[in-house]
Amino acid sequence: MPSAARIFWLAGRLASALLLLAGPHALAAGPDTDPARRLEAVVRVQAEIPAGARTASLLGTKRAGSGVVIDDAGLIVTIGYLITEAMAAEVTTAAGRASRAEIIGFDTESGLGLLRAAEPLEVKPMPIGTAKGLAERTPLIVAGHGGAEAAQAAVVVSRRTFAGYWEYLLEDAIFTAPPCPAWSGAALIAPDGKLAGIGSLMVGDADSGFPGNMFVPIDRLKPVMGDLIALGRPSSTRPWLGANLQEIGGELVVRRVAPEGPARESSVAIGSSRSTGRRFAIWRTSIAHCGAGVQPGSRSS
């Protein structure tokens, strides 16, 4: 259970965050920095995925969340799992203006994805900022699609590495509280009114027993944006193993094996486990099939 001191601390920081959302000096003065105007850039993202797609059984064939318009040509950044393998997508503004959207690209390492509206959305893009200065206790705004009613005050409660069982590792992830129920693709808005992150997950341990959300720092977008627009993916990526692993009681247990992945070729079975002393055996074998610059027998950290 969170301590009483931690609860009072969070309440105090939320009061500061509420001033960002509704106070007389919210974000900054002027029409271009008005919080309500900034929230227009957060749009609803809906995607349709073929039933036979690799991720359909895990993430569904109809996905919905939020995205953020970041330029005047309708470029939108969202969380990638909403649009991966999509055959069609649509975006809708808080005012109800809808447009077909083209899937531009997806970065598996950061988890960020790009799409572009086919028709003008008539919203002001949200300027891209940075998450580098978002230390613990920083007040923020978390905004899903739907305008001011879909925005809430939040606080940074932790910055740390996040590791996901689906071969995902994000350094310096942003953890916020309280949790936002519409986290997928939501905008994390810094005190300067600029986009600082994109919502990825709901977590039960944001910090000290508090539930919250995990956000991908927007700084991860710039290094790959050119490749995503030109190629649809980063020009270089780490190897894919095709095995979802979970550590349980000192063992790595195989939760899922992709039909076309290196793990399946290595005869790794669902439900099999490896003791702590052999926990890197799966990674050794699978990485060798990927042709990566990782030598068999190297340890994963």
C-alpha positions in Angstrom: 0.0 0.0 0.0 1.3 3.5 -0.7 2.3 5.4 2.4 0.2 8.3 3.7 3.1 10.7 3.0 3.3 9.5 -0.6 -0.4 10.0 -1.0 -0.2 13.6 0.3 2.8 14.3 -1.9 0.9 13.2 -5.0 -2.2 15.2 -4.0 0.0 18.3 -3.7 1.6 17.8 -7.1 -1.7 17.2 -8.7 -2.8 20.6 -7.5 0.1 22.1 -9.4 -0.9 20.0 -12.5 -4.5 21.3 -12.3 -3.2 24.8 -12.5 -1.6 23.8 -15.9 -4.9 22.5 -17.0 -7.3 25.3 -15.9 -5.4 28.0 -14.1 -5.4 31.7 -15.2 -1.7 31.3 -16.3 -2.1 27.9 -17.8 0.9 27.0 -20.0 1.3 30.6 -21.2 -0.7 33.5 -22.3 -2.0 34.0 -25.9 -4.2 32.1 -28.3 -1.4 29.9 -29.7 -0.6 28.5 -26.2 -4.1 28.3 -24.9 -4.5 24.8 -23.4 -7.9 24.2 -25.1 -6.3 25.1 -28.5 -3.4 22.7 -27.9 -5.8 19.9 -27.2 -7.4 20.2 -30.6 -4.3 18.4 -32.0 -5.2 15.2 -30.1 -7.4 13.1 -32.4 -9.1 9.8 -32.3 -7.3 7.0 -34.2 -9.2 3.9 -35.5 -7.5 1.1 -37.4 -8.7 -2.1 -39.0 -6.4 -5.0 -39.1 -6.8 -8.2 -41.3 -8.0 -11.2 -39.4 -5.0 -13.2 -40.6 -2.4 -10.6 -39.4 0.2 -11.8 -36.9 -1.0 -9.4 -34.2 -4.7 -9.9 -34.7 -5.1 -12.6 -32.1 -3.3 -10.5 -29.5 -4.4 -6.9 -30.2 -7.6 -7.4 -32.1 -8.7 -6.5 -35.6 -10.4 -3.2 -34.6 -8.2 -0.9 -32.6 -8.9 2.6 -31.3 -6.9 5.2 -29.3 -5.5 8.6 -29.7 -2.8 10.4 -31.8 -1.3 13.8 -32.0 -1.1 16.0 -35.1 2.5 17.4 -35.3 2.6 19.2 -38.6 0.5 21.2 -41.0 0.4 18.3 -43.5 -1.6 16.1 -41.1 1.3 14.0 -39.8 0.2 12.2 -36.6 2.2 10.4 -34.0 0.6 7.6 -32.0 1.5 4.4 -30.2 2.5 1.9 -32.8 0.4 -1.1 -31.7 -2.7 0.8 -32.7 -1.7 0.8 -36.4 0.8 -2.1 -36.9 -0.4 -4.3 -39.7 -3.4 -2.1 -40.3 -5.0 -2.1 -43.8 -7.1 1.0 -43.1 -7.2 3.8 -40.6 -9.3 6.8 -39.8 -8.7 9.9 -37.6 -11.4 12.1 -36.1 -10.9 15.5 -34.4 -12.7 16.6 -31.3 -14.9 18.8 -33.5 -16.0 15.6 -35.4 -14.1 16.2 -38.6 -13.0 12.7 -39.9 -10.4 11.7 -42.5 -8.9 8.6 -43.9 -5.3 8.1 -42.8 -2.3 6.5 -44.5 -0.1 4.4 -42.3 3.4 5.9 -42.6 5.6 3.7 -40.4 6.2 2.0 -37.1 9.3 1.9 -34.9 9.4 -1.4 -33.0 12.2 -0.2 -30.7 10.4 2.9 -29.3 6.9 1.7 -30.0 6.0 4.9 -31.8 4.0 5.0 -35.1 3.2 7.6 -37.7 0.2 8.1 -39.9 -1.0 11.0 -42.1 -4.5 12.3 -42.6 -5.7 12.2 -46.2 -7.8 15.4 -45.8 -7.2 18.6 -43.9 -8.1 18.3 -40.3 -8.2 22.1 -39.6 -6.5 21.8 -36.3 -3.3 23.5 -35.0 -0.4 21.0 -34.7 1.0 20.5 -31.3 4.7 21.5 -31.1 7.1 18.7 -30.3 9.0 19.3 -27.1 11.3 17.1 -25.0 11.0 14.8 -22.1 14.5 15.3 -20.9 13.6 17.8 -18.2 10.6 15.8 -16.9 12.0 14.8 -13.5 10.0 13.2 -10.7 7.3 15.6 -9.3 6.8 17.5 -12.6 3.2 18.4 -13.1 1.7 17.5 -16.6 -1.4 17.2 -18.6 -2.4 13.8 -20.1 -4.8 14.2 -23.0 -6.8 11.6 -24.9 -9.0 12.5 -27.9 -12.1 14.5 -27.1 -10.9 17.9 -26.2 -10.7 19.4 -22.7 -13.1 16.7 -21.3 -10.6 14.0 -22.1 -7.7 15.8 -20.5 -6.5 15.3 -16.9 -3.8 16.5 -14.5 -1.0 14.1 -13.8 2.5 14.0 -12.2 5.7 12.3 -13.1 6.3 9.7 -10.4 9.2 7.8 -11.9 11.7 7.7 -14.7 13.2 4.2 -15.3 13.8 1.5 -17.8 10.7 -0.6 -18.8 11.1 -4.1 -20.1 8.1 -5.9 -21.8 7.8 -9.6 -22.4 7.2 -9.0 -26.1 10.9 -8.2 -26.7 10.5 -4.5 -25.8 13.0 -2.5 -23.9 12.5 1.3 -23.3 15.1 3.2 -21.4 14.1 6.3 -19.4 10.3 5.6 -19.7 8.0 8.1 -18.1 5.6 6.9 -15.4 2.8 9.1 -14.4 -0.1 9.0 -11.9 -3.0 9.0 -11.4 -3.8 6.6 -14.3 -5.6 7.8 -17.4 -8.2 5.3 -18.6 -7.7 6.4 -22.3 -3.9 6.0 -22.3 -3.3 4.5 -25.8 -1.7 7.1 -27.9 -2.6 9.9 -25.4 -0.5 13.1 -25.4 1.7 13.9 -22.5 1.9 17.7 -22.4 4.8 19.3 -20.5 4.5 22.5 -18.5 5.8 24.5 -21.6 2.7 23.3 -23.5 4.7 21.0 -25.9 4.4 17.3 -26.6 6.7 15.3 -24.3 5.4 11.8 -24.7 2.9 9.3 -26.1 0.8 7.0 -24.0 1.6 3.3 -24.1 0.4 1.3 -21.1 -1.6 1.2 -17.9 0.7 -0.2 -15.2 0.0 -1.3 -11.6 3.4 -0.1 -10.3 4.0 3.4 -11.6 5.7 4.1 -8.3 5.5 2.9 -4.7 2.3 0.9 -5.2 0.5 3.6 -7.2 -1.1 2.5 -10.5 -0.5 4.8 -13.4 0.6 5.1 -17.1 3.8 4.5 -19.0 4.7 7.0 -21.7 7.2 6.8 -24.5 9.4 10.0 -24.5 8.8 12.0 -27.7 12.6 12.3 -28.0 12.6 8.8 -29.4 10.8 10.0 -32.5 13.2 12.5 -34.1 16.1 10.0 -34.7 13.8 7.7 -36.7 11.3 10.1 -38.2 13.1 10.4 -41.5 13.3 6.6 -41.9 9.7 6.1 -41.0 8.5 8.6 -43.6 10.8 7.3 -46.3 10.9 3.6 -45.6 8.1 2.9 -43.2 10.5 1.6 -40.6 14.0 2.4 -39.1 16.9 1.7 -41.5 18.4 -0.5 -38.8 16.7 -2.6 -36.1 17.6 -5.1 -33.5 16.9 -8.8 -34.1 13.5 -10.2 -33.6 13.3 -13.5 -31.7 9.6 -14.3 -31.9 9.2 -15.5 -28.3 7.3 -13.9 -25.5 9.0 -14.8 -22.2 8.0 -14.2 -18.6 10.1 -14.7 -15.5 8.2 -16.7 -12.9 9.8 -18.1 -9.8 13.3 -17.9 -11.1 12.5 -19.4 -14.5 11.8 -18.0 -17.9 8.5 -19.4 -19.1 7.6 -19.2 -22.8 4.2 -17.5 -23.1 4.0 -17.4 -26.9 6.0 -18.3 -30.0 5.4 -16.6 -33.3 4.7 -19.1 -36.1 7.2 -17.6 -38.4 9.9 -16.6 -35.8 13.4 -17.8 -35.1 12.2 -19.2 -31.8 9.8 -21.6 -33.5 12.6 -22.7 -35.9 14.7 -23.4 -32.8 11.9 -25.8 -31.5 11.0 -23.6 -28.5 7.7 -24.8 -27.2 4.9 -22.8 -25.5 4.9 -23.5 -21.8 8.5 -24.7 -21.6 10.7 -23.1 -19.1 14.4 -22.6 -18.4 15.9 -22.5 -14.9 17.8 -19.5 -13.7 21.1 -21.2 -14.6 19.9 -21.7 -18.2 17.8 -18.6 -18.6 19.8 -17.3 -21.6 19.6 -20.6 -23.6 16.6 -19.4 -25.6 18.1 -16.1 -26.4 21.4 -17.7 -27.5 19.8 -20.0 -30.0 17.3 -17.5 -31.4 19.7 -14.7 -31.8 22.0 -17.0 -33.9 19.1 -17.5 -36.3 18.6 -13.7 -36.6 22.1 -13.2 -38.0 22.7 -10.5 -35.4 26.1 -9.2 -34.3 25.6 -11.0 -31.0 27.7 -14.0 -30.3 26.1 -17.3 -29.1 26.7 -17.5 -25.4 26.5 -13.8 -24.7 24.2 -12.7 -21.8 21.1 -10.6 -22.2 20.8 -7.7 -19.7 
